Amino acid sequence: MTTLGGTPGLDARLVVDRGTFRLDVALTAGPGDVVALLGPNGAGKTTALRALAGLVPLTDGHLRLDGAALERTPPESRPVGVVFQDYLLFPHLTALDNVAFGPRCQGVGKAEARARAAAWLERMGLAEHAGARPRRLSGGQAQRVALARALATRPRLLLLDEPLAALDARTRLDVRAQLRRHLAEFEAVAVLVTHDPLDAMVLADRLVVVEDGRTVQEGTPAGIARHPRTDYIARLVGLNLYQGRADGHTVRLDAGPSLTTTEVLTGPVFVAFPPSAVTLHRERPTGTSARNLWHCEVAGLETHGDQIRADLTGELPLAADLTTVAAAELGLHPGTRVWATVKAAQTHAYPV
């Protein structure tokens, strides 16, 4: 593997001031790593991506790729490939010429650039569409052409800005699987920006969660899903999350009530459990083995997959999932008073 010199991979601290908003995020990744930047709208994900591409200047920090400093390198001179959310294919060029455009800009001869483009279209399963213009391509085909165009420049850093957002649900499923395969074969660093947790979990080796311009948590998809550290992340992975202070099996929550867990801990902790762990009752239950019991009120109901999700307020705000049959039998509607129970074995406590 050839590099620009120095330590291979990405080493960056991206500091960007834009009016009242300040981005300050550190990113490191080795060759072959796929890192997903995840966060709510306005968190700074796209600003970080544009800073990596050179489209937004750094206010402070550093950006090194394979040991070479890129802070002052113009975008067109960076070994960076970008797949934009709307792909930005040239409408007057064929798929082949769209892919050949990048190598041509790098000084590669026309014949070689077209040969390289044809090879990439073959890898993407698009050889038969080489002569088609973008308007004749499906959304999934256009996404793969955009990816081929980015990879044809042989970048040392690949940036993907919501690459699946423009696709319908069925196409998204197929293209996500194809994209995962292509990223697994990519030998340099890839950074993916998304707000979709499934895209991030499937495509990335490591997640960096950004809120209000700061990194709030990073780690493997499995680690973050099991140990969320903010309400945003908990909602993202579908968990009820609380913070409190543990004394043995008992956690006194900051929100007020106590929770019983199976873990024995001391000091500040998080406690999480899935909405599916919550059982609802119209009357206070007797004889239940559940150690956790709260009196709540239904604030809202919505369809969640093939179930009904109830948002509850009261002693402990929480979400509960139940079948449509169970919701009907309980006669649930906004304002209904219920008892919520959770078994200690279905909770998970971990240090803050």
TALIN-V352778 format. One record per residue. N is the residue number from 1. RES is the residue in one small letter. PHI is phi in whole degrees, 0 to 359 (* if undefined). PSI is psi in degrees with one decimal (999 if undefined). OMEGA is omega in degrees with one decimal (NA if undefined). Layout:
BEGIN
N_RES_PHI_PSI_OMEGA + N_RES_PHI_PSI_OMEGA
END
This chain:
BEGIN
1_m_*_129.3_177.1 + 2_t_263_144.7_178.2 + 3_t_230_175.1_177.9 + 4_l_283_-3.3_-177.8 + 5_g_112_146.0_179.3 + 6_g_83_-164.0_-177.1 + 7_t_293_124.6_180.0 + 8_p_291_149.0_177.6 + 9_g_107_-170.0_-174.8 + 10_l_252_133.1_173.7 + 11_d_223_107.2_-173.7 + 12_a_219_145.3_163.3 + 13_r_233_111.3_-173.1 + 14_l_261_109.5_176.8 + 15_v_243_118.0_-179.0 + 16_v_226_123.9_174.6 + 17_d_259_124.5_178.0 + 18_r_227_91.7_-176.7 + 19_g_65_-122.8_-178.7 + 20_t_273_-5.3_-177.9 + 21_f_262_136.3_177.4 + 22_r_232_122.9_173.8 + 23_l_264_131.7_176.5 + 24_d_214_93.2_-173.5 + 25_v_227_132.4_175.5 + 26_a_260_137.5_179.0 + 27_l_225_129.2_172.6 + 28_t_226_143.4_179.6 + 29_a_199_145.7_177.5 + 30_g_261_167.4_177.5 + 31_p_305_134.1_-178.1 + 32_g_91_-9.5_179.8 + 33_d_280_141.5_170.7 + 34_v_244_115.6_-178.4 + 35_v_249_130.0_177.6 + 36_a_255_128.6_170.6 + 37_l_268_118.9_-173.8 + 38_l_236_142.1_178.2 + 39_g_172_166.3_-180.0 + 40_p_290_168.8_176.4 + 41_n_302_136.1_179.1 + 42_g_83_5.8_-177.8 + 43_a_285_-25.1_-178.9 + 44_g_116_8.0_-177.1 + 45_k_299_-51.3_-177.0 + 46_t_292_-34.9_175.8 + 47_t_299_-41.7_178.1 + 48_a_298_-43.3_-179.8 + 49_l_296_-42.7_179.9 + 50_r_292_-31.8_175.9 + 51_a_293_-40.1_177.2 + 52_l_296_-36.0_-179.5 + 53_a_282_-14.8_-177.2 + 54_g_90_8.9_-179.6 + 55_l_276_-16.1_174.5 + 56_v_230_125.5_-178.5 + 57_p_286_148.3_175.2 + 58_l_283_138.5_171.9 + 59_t_280_-34.1_-179.1 + 60_d_201_179.1_178.8 + 61_g_94_-156.6_-178.5 + 62_h_205_162.3_178.1 + 63_l_214_107.4_179.6 + 64_r_239_132.8_178.7 + 65_l_234_118.7_-175.1 + 66_d_53_37.3_176.6 + 67_g_85_-10.0_-178.5 + 68_a_265_131.9_177.9 + 69_a_285_129.3_-177.0 + 70_l_246_3.6_-174.2 + 71_e_306_-37.7_-176.1 + 72_r_255_6.8_179.8 + 73_t_277_127.1_179.5 + 74_p_296_154.9_-175.3 + 75_p_307_-43.0_-174.9 + 76_e_291_-14.3_-178.9 + 77_s_257_1.3_-180.0 + 78_r_273_142.3_176.9 + 79_p_282_59.9_-172.5 + 80_v_234_132.2_173.1 + 81_g_251_142.1_-176.8 + 82_v_232_132.8_169.8 + 83_v_248_109.0_-176.9 + 84_f_279_162.2_-176.9 + 85_q_302_-40.7_-179.5 + 86_d_259_14.8_171.9 + 87_y_72_-38.9_176.5 + 88_l_55_41.9_173.9 + 89_l_288_146.5_178.6 + 90_f_286_118.5_-173.0 + 91_p_293_-24.8_-176.4 + 92_h_270_-3.2_-179.9 + 93_l_253_149.7_174.4 + 94_t_290_169.1_176.6 + 95_a_302_-41.5_179.7 + 96_l_299_-47.5_-178.0 + 97_d_288_-28.6_173.4 + 98_n_298_-45.3_-178.5 + 99_v_290_-35.5_-179.4 + 100_a_287_-15.1_-174.7 + 101_f_301_-44.9_-178.5 + 102_g_299_-53.6_177.3 + 103_p_302_-36.7_178.8 + 104_r_298_-38.9_179.0 + 105_c_292_-22.2_178.1 + 106_q_274_1.4_178.5 + 107_g_95_6.0_178.5 + 108_v_287_139.4_179.1 + 109_g_299_156.2_-174.7 + 110_k_301_-45.8_-177.2 + 111_a_295_-43.9_-179.5 + 112_e_293_-40.7_179.6 + 113_a_298_-42.2_179.5 + 114_r_291_-34.9_177.6 + 115_a_293_-41.6_178.0 + 116_r_296_-41.6_179.1 + 117_a_297_-42.0_179.8 + 118_a_297_-39.1_179.1 + 119_a_296_-40.3_-179.9 + 120_w_291_-39.4_177.2 + 121_l_296_-35.6_176.2 + 122_e_298_-44.5_179.6 + 123_r_297_-32.1_-178.4 + 124_m_274_-0.4_-178.4 + 125_g_74_28.2_-174.9 + 126_l_239_17.3_-175.8 + 127_a_304_-38.0_-177.1 + 128_e_286_-9.7_178.9 + 129_h_253_14.4_-176.2 + 130_a_302_-33.6_-177.4 + 131_g_268_1.9_-177.5 + 132_a_275_142.6_172.9 + 133_r_274_159.5_-173.6 + 134_p_309_-35.8_-176.3 + 135_r_292_-16.2_179.4 + 136_r_266_-0.4_-177.8 + 137_l_262_148.1_172.5 + 138_s_285_170.8_179.4 + 139_g_300_-42.4_179.4 + 140_g_293_-37.9_177.7 + 141_q_293_-41.5_178.6 + 142_a_297_-38.5_178.5 + 143_q_297_-41.2_-179.5 + 144_r_289_-34.0_175.2 + 145_v_295_-42.7_179.0 + 146_a_297_-39.2_178.0 + 147_l_293_-42.4_178.1 + 148_a_298_-40.3_179.4 + 149_r_298_-40.6_179.6 + 150_a_292_-39.6_-176.4 + 151_l_282_-23.7_-177.8 + 152_a_294_-19.5_178.2 + 153_t_276_0.3_-179.1 + 154_r_55_56.1_-176.5 + 155_p_288_154.3_171.8 + 156_r_266_-8.6_176.7 + 157_l_216_123.2_178.7 + 158_l_250_125.9_-178.7 + 159_l_247_129.3_-179.2 + 160_l_236_116.0_-176.7 + 161_d_259_100.9_-179.0 + 162_e_46_57.0_-170.3 + 163_p_293_-15.5_-177.8 + 164_l_248_1.8_-172.1 + 165_a_296_-30.2_-174.7 + 166_a_275_0.6_-174.1 + 167_l_262_149.4_174.3 + 168_d_287_168.6_-170.4 + 169_a_301_-43.5_-177.3 + 170_r_291_-46.3_179.6 + 171_t_297_-38.6_-179.0 + 172_r_301_-40.4_-179.5 + 173_l_298_-46.9_-178.7 + 174_d_292_-46.2_-176.0 + 175_v_292_-34.3_177.6 + 176_r_301_-43.5_179.5 + 177_a_295_-41.0_178.5 + 178_q_294_-42.2_-179.0 + 179_l_296_-38.7_177.6 + 180_r_301_-41.9_-179.9 + 181_r_295_-43.9_-179.5 + 182_h_293_-38.1_179.0 + 183_l_291_-33.8_178.3 + 184_a_295_-27.0_179.9 + 185_e_271_-11.5_-176.1 + 186_f_284_128.0_-171.8 + 187_e_269_-9.7_179.8 + 188_a_255_-158.3_-176.2 + 189_v_267_136.8_174.1 + 190_a_238_134.7_176.3 + 191_v_238_123.6_-176.5 + 192_l_248_130.2_173.3 + 193_v_254_128.3_179.4 + 194_t_204_157.7_169.7 + 195_h_249_2.1_-177.5 + 196_d_265_114.8_-176.7 + 197_p_296_-31.8_-179.6 + 198_l_292_-42.8_175.7 + 199_d_303_-45.7_-177.6 + 200_a_295_-45.0_-177.1 + 201_m_294_-37.2_-176.4 + 202_v_280_-39.0_-170.1 + 203_l_268_-27.1_-169.2 + 204_a_257_149.2_171.6 + 205_d_275_-29.0_-176.4 + 206_r_216_141.5_179.4 + 207_l_250_139.3_170.7 + 208_v_238_112.0_-176.9 + 209_v_265_125.2_-176.0 + 210_v_244_131.2_173.5 + 211_e_225_131.4_178.2 + 212_d_53_39.6_174.5 + 213_g_81_5.1_-177.5 + 214_r_233_150.4_173.4 + 215_t_283_122.7_-179.7 + 216_v_256_-19.7_177.3 + 217_q_193_144.7_172.1 + 218_e_214_152.9_-178.9 + 219_g_160_-169.0_178.2 + 220_t_288_155.9_176.7 + 221_p_306_-42.6_-179.1 + 222_a_294_-40.7_-180.0 + 223_g_296_-42.3_-179.9 + 224_i_290_-38.4_178.6 + 225_a_296_-33.3_-178.2 + 226_r_275_-29.0_-175.7 + 227_h_232_61.9_177.6 + 228_p_297_146.1_-175.4 + 229_r_238_1.1_173.3 + 230_t_220_162.5_179.1 + 231_d_299_-38.5_179.6 + 232_y_301_-47.2_-178.6 + 233_i_294_-40.5_179.0 + 234_a_300_-45.4_178.2 + 235_r_297_-38.2_-178.2 + 236_l_299_-43.2_-177.2 + 237_v_264_4.7_173.2 + 238_g_77_43.3_179.6 + 239_l_234_150.7_164.5 + 240_n_278_131.1_-176.5 + 241_l_229_135.2_179.0 + 242_y_222_157.8_177.7 + 243_q_238_143.6_-179.7 + 244_g_192_-161.9_-179.0 + 245_r_236_126.7_-175.5 + 246_a_267_144.6_171.4 + 247_d_219_90.0_-174.6 + 248_g_75_-126.9_179.6 + 249_h_275_-7.2_-174.9 + 250_t_257_132.4_176.5 + 251_v_241_118.5_175.4 + 252_r_273_111.7_-174.2 + 253_l_284_148.7_175.1 + 254_d_299_-29.7_-178.9 + 255_a_287_-11.2_176.1 + 256_g_133_-69.7_-174.0 + 257_p_286_177.3_178.3 + 258_s_253_157.7_178.5 + 259_l_231_140.7_174.3 + 260_t_259_130.5_-179.7 + 261_t_236_168.0_176.7 + 262_t_277_-26.3_179.9 + 263_e_287_148.5_175.1 + 264_v_252_109.8_-175.8 + 265_l_225_164.2_175.6 + 266_t_224_134.4_176.8 + 267_g_99_-169.0_-176.1 + 268_p_297_132.0_-178.4 + 269_v_217_162.9_163.9 + 270_f_257_149.3_171.8 + 271_v_231_131.0_-179.3 + 272_a_228_149.7_171.2 + 273_f_202_150.0_-177.6 + 274_p_284_153.5_175.9 + 275_p_303_-27.2_179.8 + 276_s_290_-15.4_179.3 + 277_a_279_-10.3_-175.7 + 278_v_270_129.2_174.7 + 279_t_249_134.3_-177.8 + 280_l_253_145.6_179.9 + 281_h_222_143.4_175.4 + 282_r_282_-31.7_177.9 + 283_e_246_154.1_178.3 + 284_r_302_121.5_-175.1 + 285_p_287_148.0_174.9 + 286_t_236_147.6_177.7 + 287_g_75_8.4_178.6 + 288_t_280_148.9_178.0 + 289_s_274_-6.1_-179.4 + 290_a_293_129.3_-178.4 + 291_r_274_-13.9_-176.2 + 292_n_245_125.9_-174.5 + 293_l_218_129.2_179.3 + 294_w_221_147.1_175.4 + 295_h_268_123.3_-172.6 + 296_c_226_173.8_176.2 + 297_e_227_138.3_179.1 + 298_v_288_119.1_178.5 + 299_a_267_-27.3_-179.0 + 300_g_189_158.5_178.4 + 301_l_227_138.6_176.7 + 302_e_211_153.8_176.9 + 303_t_288_133.6_-179.1 + 304_h_224_94.7_-173.2 + 305_g_67_-127.7_178.6 + 306_d_261_17.0_-179.8 + 307_q_234_177.8_175.0 + 308_i_251_129.3_175.6 + 309_r_257_125.0_177.9 + 310_a_257_126.0_173.1 + 311_d_267_123.4_-173.4 + 312_l_245_142.7_172.2 + 313_t_240_175.0_179.1 + 314_g_126_-136.8_-178.9 + 315_e_302_-37.6_178.0 + 316_l_216_113.7_175.8 + 317_p_295_130.8_-180.0 + 318_l_199_168.2_175.9 + 319_a_249_141.1_179.2 + 320_a_229_135.8_176.3 + 321_d_255_135.8_177.2 + 322_l_211_161.5_-179.3 + 323_t_288_161.7_178.1 + 324_t_297_-34.3_178.2 + 325_v_295_-44.5_179.6 + 326_a_296_-40.6_179.1 + 327_a_298_-39.8_179.8 + 328_a_291_-42.8_-179.4 + 329_e_296_-32.8_178.4 + 330_l_279_-13.1_-179.1 + 331_g_65_41.9_-175.0 + 332_l_284_139.2_172.0 + 333_h_200_161.7_178.9 + 334_p_306_128.2_-179.0 + 335_g_103_-13.2_178.9 + 336_t_294_132.7_176.1 + 337_r_271_132.3_-178.3 + 338_v_221_164.6_170.1 + 339_w_253_133.4_179.6 + 340_a_247_133.1_178.2 + 341_t_234_147.8_175.6 + 342_v_219_129.1_177.2 + 343_k_287_143.7_179.8 + 344_a_303_-35.2_-177.4 + 345_a_292_-16.7_-179.2 + 346_q_263_3.2_174.7 + 347_t_262_161.9_177.4 + 348_h_221_118.3_179.7 + 349_a_251_142.8_-179.9 + 350_y_207_152.5_-175.3 + 351_p_297_148.3_176.0 + 352_v_291_999_NA
END
